[in-house]
């Protein structure tokens, strides 16, 4: 009999294409405002670098200003997002946080 196991961090299934993009973020967390810089963005989440690690499972809110060249529009687009922290990771000197986006709205 086969037993189903939840994928672990090493073999997690990707459900969206990731784009390497560096944007400044101002995150509203349970601990207050946090400054961060994105490393990767997808349609359902993002990875960012920060010196403050919001708790895994905590809610965050942020707005990303996406350049028109990335969006393919005539002007920049602001995307307001609400999501939750799903993972912390370390790479060299950087401390990163992965977030799943639960809700978003576009502001053109």
C-alpha positions, -999 to 999 in steps of 0.1 A, spaced: 0 0 0 13 35 -9 12 61 18 9 98 8 34 122 23 33 159 22 62 173 1 91 186 21 112 217 15 136 198 -7 110 183 -30 82 209 -29 62 212 -61 64 245 -79 30 257 -92 41 290 -108 70 304 -128 94 325 -107 110 357 -119 142 371 -104 132 407 -96 146 431 -71 120 456 -57 119 475 -24 91 465 -1 75 480 30 58 451 48 31 456 74 36 427 98 23 417 132 55 433 146 52 465 127 67 479 94 96 459 80 119 469 51 127 442 25 139 436 -10 124 410 -33 145 382 -48 119 362 -67 83 369 -76 56 346 -89 19 348 -94 12 332 -61 41 343 -39 75 359 -34 108 355 -17 124 385 -1 155 395 19 151 412 52 169 416 86 137 410 105 120 376 102 82 377 106 69 345 123 61 315 101 23 314 97 19 352 104 0 375 81 17 403 62 5 431 39 25 449 13 24 469 -20 48 462 -48 53 488 -76 58 468 -107 77 485 -135 57 489 -168 84 470 -187 77 439 -165 39 442 -167 38 451 -204 16 481 -197 21 518 -206 26 528 -169 38 512 -137 13 492 -117 10 489 -79 -1 455 -66 -14 455 -30 -11 421 -15 -21 402 16 -4 369 24 13 347 50 48 337 58 55 300 49 92 296 52 126 312 63 158 303 45 194 314 47 217 317 17 252 329 24 249 362 43 212 367 33 182 359 54 151 353 33 114 349 38 89 331 15 54 344 14 22 330 -2 -1 357 -16 -37 350 -5 -53 382 -19 -42 410 -42 -56 440 -60 -41 461 -89 -38 499 -88 -31 514 -122 
